[in-house]
Amino acid sequence: MDYNYSTKKERPSTVETAPLKLKVCGMKKNTSEIAGLKPDYLGFIFWDKSKRHFSGPMAAVPHTIKKVGVFVDASIQTVLNRIEDYNLLLVQLHGKETPEYCAELKQKAKQIQIIKVFSIKNDFDFDLLKPYEGVCDFYLFDTKGELPGGNGYAFNWGVLQDYPSTKPYFLSGGIGLNEIDSLNEFMKRPEAKYCHAIDVNSKFEIEPGLKDVEKVKEFKKELGLKQ
């Protein structure tokens, strides 16, 4: 593959020394309670077809927690409006957004970081990442399913053995308490070197948008994440 990526040995020290982070996505009904557990990121879905679609006023979130807006093929102006409405710091693009779209968004909202999502099942063509290397800050690998996210089951993490980039990524897709042992094992493997954060959603819900606080608390503890 003709990648112009830096070698894996040249991982930025800010990524290499950083502890694994947690993103709780699909926030809607008990944002304040989950914010009290101090995850690193909270995700709010601005896709109206989602059962976790967020609208209206947002509960106050401590400045130490970064708010992520999740979009699926939204117009640039819609994304810009939500960034302003909710003081978002990151934008997660879960649709078929092109590199040109990402570049335009980056130019118009220079303060935000972009997470580009790619869906995986049993295999993945990592050549698809190459055009996005210079226009996004993170990748997120999720499970390919009927919905753009929240399908509730994990993909084969072994696919990431072929990850060719040094860009930090979020690991997502059906991750819950039952995956603790698998996650701990995965984090020892070379392909986890660039895993920046674990993204959880449906496995920690009482109902769509209502998170189980005790389960999230236990997950943080069992995975040894920052308390």
C-alpha positions in Angstrom: 0.0 0.0 0.0 1.3 3.4 -1.0 0.7 5.3 2.3 2.6 8.4 3.2 1.9 7.9 6.9 4.6 8.3 9.5 5.9 5.0 10.8 4.3 3.4 13.8 7.4 4.1 15.8 6.8 7.8 15.4 3.6 8.0 17.4 3.2 11.5 18.9 4.2 11.4 22.6 1.0 13.2 23.5 -0.9 10.1 22.3 1.5 7.5 23.6 1.6 8.7 27.1 -2.1 9.5 27.4 -4.3 7.1 29.4 -7.2 5.4 27.6 -10.2 7.6 27.5 -14.0 6.9 27.7 -16.8 8.3 25.5 -20.4 7.7 26.4 -22.5 8.3 23.4 -26.3 8.7 22.8 -26.8 11.0 25.7 -30.4 12.3 26.1 -32.2 11.7 29.4 -29.7 11.7 32.2 -26.7 13.7 31.1 -26.0 15.2 34.4 -25.8 11.8 36.2 -23.4 10.4 33.6 -21.3 13.6 33.6 -20.9 13.1 37.3 -18.9 9.9 36.5 -16.4 12.1 34.6 -16.1 10.4 31.2 -13.7 12.2 28.9 -16.4 12.6 26.1 -20.2 12.8 26.0 -21.8 12.2 22.6 -25.1 13.8 21.5 -26.8 12.5 18.4 -28.2 15.1 16.0 -29.6 12.6 13.5 -33.4 12.8 13.6 -33.9 9.1 12.7 -32.1 7.9 15.8 -34.0 6.8 18.9 -31.4 8.9 20.8 -31.9 12.0 18.8 -31.0 15.0 20.9 -32.8 18.4 20.8 -33.8 21.1 23.2 -31.8 22.4 26.1 -28.7 20.6 27.2 -27.8 20.0 30.9 -24.7 21.7 32.1 -21.6 19.7 31.4 -18.3 20.4 33.2 -15.6 21.9 31.0 -13.4 18.9 31.6 -15.8 16.8 29.6 -15.7 17.3 25.8 -19.1 17.4 24.1 -19.3 15.5 20.8 -22.0 16.1 18.2 -22.8 13.1 16.1 -24.1 13.7 12.6 -25.1 11.6 9.6 -24.8 13.3 6.2 -25.9 16.7 7.6 -25.3 19.9 5.8 -22.3 21.9 6.8 -24.5 24.7 8.0 -26.5 22.3 10.2 -23.3 21.1 11.8 -22.1 24.7 12.3 -25.4 25.6 13.9 -25.3 22.8 16.4 -21.6 23.6 17.2 -22.7 27.1 18.2 -26.0 26.0 19.9 -24.3 23.5 22.2 -20.6 24.6 22.3 -19.5 21.4 20.8 -15.7 20.7 20.8 -15.8 17.7 18.5 -17.9 16.5 15.5 -18.4 12.9 14.8 -19.3 12.1 11.1 -21.2 8.9 10.8 -22.3 9.0 7.2 -20.8 9.2 3.8 -19.1 12.5 4.4 -16.3 13.1 1.8 -12.7 14.3 2.5 -13.8 17.6 0.8 -16.7 17.9 3.3 -14.3 17.4 6.2 -11.9 20.0 4.8 -14.6 22.6 4.4 -16.0 21.9 7.9 -12.5 22.2 9.3 -11.9 25.5 7.5 -15.2 27.0 8.8 -15.0 25.6 12.4 -11.3 25.7 13.1 -11.8 25.2 16.9 -13.4 21.8 16.5 -11.9 18.4 16.1 -13.3 15.9 13.6 -13.9 12.2 14.2 -14.6 10.3 11.0 -16.4 7.0 11.4 -15.8 3.8 9.4 -17.9 0.7 9.8 -16.3 -2.8 10.0 -17.7 -6.3 10.1 -15.3 -9.1 9.2 -12.8 -7.1 7.1 -12.0 -3.6 6.0 -10.2 -1.8 3.2 -7.8 0.5 5.0 -7.1 2.3 1.7 -10.3 4.2 2.5 -8.6 6.1 5.2 -5.9 7.6 3.1 -7.9 10.6 1.7 -9.0 11.5 5.3 -5.6 11.6 6.9 -5.1 15.4 6.6 -8.7 16.5 7.2 -9.8 14.7 10.4 -8.3 14.4 13.9 -9.5 10.9 14.9 -11.0 7.8 13.3 -13.8 5.8 15.0 -14.2 2.2 14.1 -17.8 0.9 14.6 -19.7 -2.2 13.7 -21.3 -2.3 10.3 -25.0 -2.9 10.7 -28.5 -1.7 9.7 -28.0 1.6 11.5 -25.1 4.1 11.3 -24.4 3.3 15.0 -25.9 1.7 18.1 -26.3 -1.7 16.5 -25.4 -3.4 19.8 -22.7 -5.9 18.7 -19.0 -5.8 18.2 -17.0 -6.3 15.1 -13.9 -8.4 14.7 -11.2 -6.3 16.4 -8.5 -8.5 14.8 -9.1 -6.6 11.6 -7.2 -3.7 13.2 -4.0 -5.7 13.0 -3.7 -4.1 9.6 -4.2 -0.5 10.7 -1.7 1.5 8.7 -2.0 4.9 10.3 -0.7 6.6 13.4 -3.9 8.7 13.8 -5.5 7.9 17.2 -8.9 6.2 17.0 -12.0 5.4 19.0 -13.1 1.8 19.4 -16.8 1.4 19.3 -19.6 -1.1 18.5 -21.5 -3.2 21.0 -19.0 -2.8 23.9 -20.3 -3.6 27.3 -19.4 -5.1 30.6 -19.1 -8.6 29.0 -16.3 -7.3 26.8 -14.0 -6.2 29.7 -11.8 -9.3 29.4 -11.6 -9.0 25.6 -10.8 -5.3 25.9 -8.0 -5.8 28.4 -6.5 -8.4 26.1 -6.9 -6.2 23.1 -5.2 -3.3 24.8 -2.0 -5.4 25.2 -1.8 -6.0 21.4 0.2 -3.8 19.0 -2.9 -2.7 17.1 -4.2 -1.1 20.3 -1.2 1.3 20.3 -3.3 4.0 18.7 -6.6 3.3 20.5 -7.4 6.7 22.0 -10.8 6.0 23.6 -13.5 3.4 24.1 -16.9 4.5 22.9 -20.0 2.9 24.6 -23.7 3.4 24.1 -26.4 0.8 23.8 -25.0 -1.8 26.2 -25.3 0.7 29.0 -28.9 1.7 28.5 -32.0 1.2 30.5 -33.9 2.5 27.4 -32.6 4.5 24.4 -31.0 7.7 25.7 -31.2 6.7 29.4 -27.9 5.3 30.6 -27.4 2.9 33.5 -25.2 4.9 35.9 -24.0 1.9 37.9 -23.0 0.0 34.8 -21.0 2.9 33.5 -19.3 3.3 36.9 -18.5 -0.5 37.0 -17.1 -0.4 33.4 -14.7 2.5 34.3 -13.6 0.6 37.4 -13.1 -2.8 35.7 -11.2 -1.3 32.8 -9.0 0.8 35.1 -10.1 4.1 33.5 -9.6 7.4 35.2 -12.1 7.9 38.1 
